Amino acid sequence: MKKTLALVLCLLLAAALFGCGGDKTDPDREVISIHTPAPSGAPDPDQAAHTAAPDNTDPASPTAVPIPAATDAPVLPTEEPFIAANADEAEARYQGYYLGYDRVYRDPLPPNAPIVPPRYTLGADGIYHSSAATNDNEASIMFTGDLMCQERQQIACRKGSTFDFNDFFYYMKDLFSKSDLLVGNLEGVSSASAPYMCEVPRVDDSPHLNAPSVFLETVRSAGFDAVVMANNHACDAGVRGIYETLDRVEEYGLIHTGTFRNTEEPRFVVIDVDGIRIGLISYATYFNHKDERITREGQNAMLNYYSPERVSRDAALARAAGAEYIFCYIHWGVEYQQDPNATFTIPAAIKFTDRPLRLLVKTNDQPRIAQELADAGVDYILGSHPHALQPYDVITASDGRRVPVIYSLGNFVSHQQRNITRDTIVLRVVLTRDPNGKVVLAREGYVPAHLLQSYNGRNYPVIPLTYPYRKDNAHSSFSPAYYRIVQAIGPKLPVMGTL
């Protein structure tokens, strides 16, 4: 009897020990929730049941947790969000593995000229306002594709100990000056602690898009007011590169979204453009695998992975903060393809015949994602990443809204050499108010443009192709480029000007 009792007691003790052990989670793989409470009346995706997603698709809402009823039970303390004081602290906390280059010890380059004061400044209400606004309730907004400063551009524009990139936008400034707000996709980073692309073109078998800080001076002086930064080159210089790029972007007075320093920064910006408040959000479908060198906590804090739940939450919060019309840049698709449904082939490692087996790979379905964006509350979708123009279309959201989508705005400045990578556009969108006070799309169109390696002694300039923006510039490539662009964009979006 004593033996039996001892055995029972041992079994009960073992069960208690194993039961208390629980399900332990590897802290390096734990999803850290980025949760901003939804405003009254706005949907909170973290409270909506949804199927589990891959780790990096929506770290913002890992599980559906019901809100408990109010009780008198004590509230347990929660961990305070980590907010790094500087890049050193952020790197120590977030950088899991370092990238394949030697760190550089140098200061950012000083501006070549006094920094152009920004048109927009952040108000106490959390909204960017322009001191020059007419508040006529008509907003003319221009958008471009990828702003890249690559190896051959840097080599061509080196001036002693610095660089001068002003040639890039020399022929565009007059057109840009006609906008109330100018936005582009900043593809890459600006990190003084990493080698520039002209010094180390590739890191970890991927192009290393790191530009000198004076490239941002050029972007600002050309007339850009805002840049989006969620793209596959955002992690090219690691955690420190993200911090340093944000520092430089802010130094030059550029509004920005898409990468962040911590979980407390809003995932959107709201800008008052002549009395019309627009929201701007930015996401990427992947990050060149260099995000894998950053801890999960760092990914959640600094990067904006695409998911429908995340977009739904951010769009609702942007509207609650005052946005009346939401633009979304989305980094997606297949590079160097002009079809949103593009597939591509890769050679297999094993040969079954004298020919290598080739596998057909279906990539991100851009039309499907576009529909998800529209259903999540986006009013206008702007694609990037393919480095080539893709068509314009209009889709219907689940609530009946008609949502324009341009599947890719292509490159705007780069060193790439294929015609499809040099054909580009400036998209112009005009918003106004209807008689009921609702913000609506009044008209839209685009100015086709083409990038040349050199023109009239200028390096890598982008030149408008239609009059009156073209002025007296002429080149044998202009007419073929115009017809390629019109074919790529399709008939649903009008061209501004005449060839």
N, C-alpha and C positions, 0 to 999 in steps of 0.2 A: 504493500500500500504506500509506504514511504517513497519507494522507488518510482511508483506511478505518479505520485504527487509531485516529486521532484522533476520528472520528465515533463509534466503538464506546465509547471512553472517555467521551465526552460523554454518550452515552445512559446508560451505567452510573452516572455521577455524578448525572444528573437523577433516575434511578430511586431511587438511594439517598436523595437529598434529599427526594423526595416520600414515600418509604416511611417515613422518620424523622419526617415531619410528623405522621403518625397522624391519628386522628379526634379533633379538639379539641372539647371540650364548653364551651359558654358557662357561665362560673362562676356567673352569676346564675340559671341554670336548672338547675344541678346538684342532684340529689337528695342530701341529706345524710342518711346512714343513722342512725336512732335504734335502736341495737341493744344490748339488754341480754341477756347470755348466758342461755339457758334453763337451768333447774335440771336436775339429773340425773333422767332419766326423763320430762321434760316435752318436748313438741314444740317445735321451734324453727322458726317459720314462715319465717325468713330462709334456712333451708337447704332449704325445700320448693320444688319447681318450681311456678311458677304463671304464668299469662299476664300480660302487661304490662297495667298499669292506668293510667288517666289520672293526670297528675302529682300531683293532690291527693287521690287516693283512698287510697293507702297508701305514703306516702313512707318508711315504716319498713322496707320490704323491697323495694327496687327490682329486685334480681336474685337468682337462686339461685346461690350460690357454693359449690362443694364444699369441705369442710374438707381441707386438704392433709395428707398423712402426715407424721409427725414426721421431721425430717432434722437434720443438723448445720449446715445453711445458716444464716447470720446472719439475725436477725429485723430487718426494716426498721422504723424508727421510724414511728409513726402520729401524726397531728395530735391534739393535746389538745383535748377538747371545750371550746367557748367557754362560760364561765360569767360573766355580767355581774355586776359588783359592785353595780350600782344601775340605776335606770330610764334614766338618762342614757346609760350605756354600752350598754344593750340597745337603746335607740332609735337610737343612732348606727349600730349594727351591723345591726339588723333592719328598720327602717322604710324601705322603698323609696320610697314616695310618701306625702305627707301628706294627711290627710283635709281636707274642705272647711270648716274653721272656724278661727277665730283662737284660739291657745292662751291659756289663762287662767292668771294667776299668783296663786294663793291657797293657803292651807293647808287640809287637810281640817277639817271642822267638828268641834269637840270633842264628846264624848258629852254628852247631856243629863242623864245620871245615871251613877253608878258602873257600870262594865261588869260584867254578870253573869258570875261565874266559870263556865267550861265544865265540863260533867260529865265530859268525856273529855279525857285528855292523852296525848301520844305517849310511849310507853315506849322503853327502850333496845333492846327487841326489834323496833322498827319497827311496833308494833301500838298502836292507841289503846285505853286502858283507862279504866274508870270507877271512881272511888274509892267510889261508892255502889252498886256492883254486888253483887247477892246471890249470884251464881254458882249459881243454881238450875237452870241449863241449860234455861231457857225465856225466849226473847227476844221482846218485843213491840215491833215496829218500825212506825212510821207514816211515810207518804210523801204529799207533796202535789205539785201541778203547779207552774205558773210563778209565781215571786215577782217581780212587776214593780212598779216605782215610776215611773209615767208622768206626763206633763205635768199633767193635771187633778188628779191626786193631789197632786203637789208644790205646785200653786197653792193647793189647799184646805187643805193642812197647813202652810203657811208660818207661822212664828211669829217675827216680827221678823227677826233676822239668821240664824235657824236654821229647822229644821223639826221637827214632832212627828208621827210616823206611828203612834203607839201604838194609835190607834183600829182599825187594820186587823185586829189579832188579839185585840182585847179580849174577844170572845165565844168565842174558840177556846182560850184558855189552859188552861181546866179540862180539856178533852179532851186537849190536848197533854201535860198533866202525867201522863197515864196511860200514856205511852209510855216504853220504855227507850231508844229512839233515834228522833229525828225528823229527816227529810231532805226537802229541797225543791230545786227547780230555780231557781237564781238567774239570771233572764233579764235580762241587761244588765250594765252595769259601774258602778263607783263611782270616778270620777276627778275629783279637784279641779282638774286642769290642763285639763279640757275643760268646755265649758258644760253646765249641767244641762239636762234636757229641757224644763223650764219656761222656760229662757232661749233655747234653740235646739231646736225640736221635731224638725226633720229635717236630716240631713246627707247630702249626696250622694244625694238622692232616696230616702232610707230613714229610718224612725223612728230617733231618736237616744236610745236607752235608757240615759241616764246619770243616776244617782241620787246625791243627797248621801250622805255616809258614814253619817249617823245612821239611814238606812234599815237598814243592817246592824245597828246597835244595836237597832232594833226587832225584826228577825228573831231576833237572839240572845236578847233578853229575852222573846220569845214562847215560847221553848223549843226552837228549832231547834238541833240539834247539828252538822249537816253540810249542805253545799250542793254540788250539781253545777253545773259552769260551762261545759260544752261545748254551746253553742247559737249560733244565727245572729246574736246581738247581742254576742258575746264580743269582737268587734273594733271596736265602735262608737267607741272612743276610741284606737284604734291600739295600738302596742306599749306606750307609756307607760300607757295606760289599763289594759291587762292587768296590768302590774306594780303599779300603784297599787291596783287592785281586790284583787289577792292580798295586798298589804300590809294593806288595811283588813279583809279577811276574817280574816286571822290576828290582827290587833289585837283583834277581837271574839271570838276563841277558837272560830271555826267550822272544823271539819274540811272539807276541800275536795278536789275532783279535777275534771279536765276541761280546765283550762288550767294552764300550767306556765311556769316561768322559764327552763328550760334542758333539755337532753336527759338530764341525769343524774337528774332527779326521776322517781320511779316513776309509772307511768300508772295507779295504783290505790291504794286505801287499804284497810287491814284494821282492823276494829274489833271488839273483844271486847265483846259485848253479853250480860251475865249468863252468861258461860261459853261462849257460842257465838260463834265468830269468823266474821264476815261480810266479804266483799269487796265493794267499791263501785267501779264503773267508769262512765265517761260519754263518749259520742261524739256528734258531729254530722255530718249528711250534707252540710251546706253552711254558709257563714258570710256570707250577704248580699253576697258579692263584695267586702266590705271587707278580707277576707284577702288580696286581690290587691294591696293597698297594702303588704303585708309581704313581705320577701324570702322565697325558698324556704327558706333556712336558718332564718329566724324562724318560718315556718309549722311546720316540722318540730319546732322546739324548743318552741313554746308552745301549739299547737293539737292537738286530738285528732280527726282525720278518721276517719270510719268505714271500716273494711274488715274482711272476715271474718278475714284473716290477722292483723291487728292485735289483734282481739278474742281470737282463739285464743291468741296469744302472751301478752297481758296476763292473761287468765284463768288460764293455766298458771302464770305468775309469781306471781299473787295466791295461788293454792293452795299453791305452794311456800313462800310467806311465811306461811302459816298459815290462809288463808281456807278455811272449810268449806262456805260457801254464798255464791253470787255474785249480786248485784243489778246490773243494768245500766240506766242511763238512756240512751235513744237519742232524738236530736232528728231528726224525720223528718216526712213526710206533707205534707198540704195544709192551709193555714190556713183556719179557719172551716168545716171539713168534719168530719162525724161518721162517715164511711165510710172505713175503712183502705184501700179500693181506689178512693178518689175520683179523678175526673178533673175538669178544668176547661177552660173555653174562653177564648181570647183573640182580640180582633179583629185581623184582618189589615190591613196598611197599604194593600192594593190592593183596589178594588171591581170585581167583574166584572159586577155587576148594581146595582140600586138599593139592595141590601142588602150590608153588608160581609161578606166571607168570614170565617167563624169556624173556627178550627182546634181540634180536639180533642187535648188534650195529656195523655199518661199520665205521672203523676209517680212518685216513688219507690214501689215496690211494698212496702208495709209488711209484709204477710204473708211475702213472700219473705225480706226482711231479718230478720224475727223468726225464721224457720227457720234462717237462717245464724247468728244469735246463739245459739240453742239448741244447734246442732251445734258451735259453738265453745266451749261449756262454761258458758254463762250459765244460772243456775237460775231467775231471775225477771226479766222484761223490763218496763220502765216507760217509756212513750212520752211525748214532749212535742213542742211546736211548733204543733199545729193550733189552740191557743187554744179548744178545744172538747173535750168528753168524747167518747171513742170506746170501743168494746166491750171487754169482758174475754173472754179465751178461754184454752184450754190446748192446747199443741201438743206433739208427741212428737219429742224430739231423736233424732239418729242412733244414740245409744247406749241408747235406750229410756227416758231420763228424761222425766217429764211436766213441762213448763215453762209456768208461767202467763205470760200477756202481757196487759197493759192497754194498748191501742194509743195512748191519750192520756189523761193525767190532767187535761187542760184547764188553764185559768188557775186560780190560787188568789187572788192579789190583782192588780188591774190597774185602769185607768180605762176599759176597754172597755165598751160600752153594750148590745150585743145580748144577749139572754137566754142564748144558748149560750155566750157568753164569761163569764157571771156564774154559771152553774151549775157546781158543783165538788164534789169529794169529798176526804175524808181516807181513804186506804187503810191498813188495819191488817193486818199479817202477823205471825203467831206461829210461831216456830220452836222445835223441841224436839229431843230425842234419842230415837231408837228403842232397843229393848233391846240392839242391837248397837253402840250408841254413835254411829251415823250421824245427822247433822243432817237433819231432815225438816220439811216444812211441816205444821204441826199444824192450823191453821185460818186463815181470812182473811175479810175483810169490809170494808165501807166505811160511813162516815157521810156522807150527802149534806149539802151546804151551799150557801148562796147568798150572793152579794155584792150589797150595796145601796150606792147612791151616798151615802145618809145614812140613819141610823136612830138615834132618840133623841139627836140632836145629835152623833153620831159620824160621821166621814168615812170612807167606803169600808170599812165593816166586813164581815167574812165571818161568817155566822151558821149554826150547825148547824140542820138541819131536822127531826131526829128526837129524840124523848124517850128517855132523860133528858138528853141533851146540849143540847137546845133550851131547857130550863128554861121560864121564863114568857114568852119572846119570841114575838111574833106579828106577822104581816104578811100582807097579801092575796096577796103573790107566793109565799109558802112552799109552798102545796099544789101549784100548777101547776109550780113548779120541781122539787119532789120527783118528780112523775110524769115529767117530761122526763128527769131524771137516771136514774131506774130504767129507762126505755126505752133511753137511750143506752148504759148499761153492759151491759144484757142480763141474762138470768136465771141465768147461771152463777156470779155472785158475789153473796153474800147482803148485804142491807142490815143495818146494826147499828142497833138501836133501832126505835121505832115512830113513825109520823106523828102 
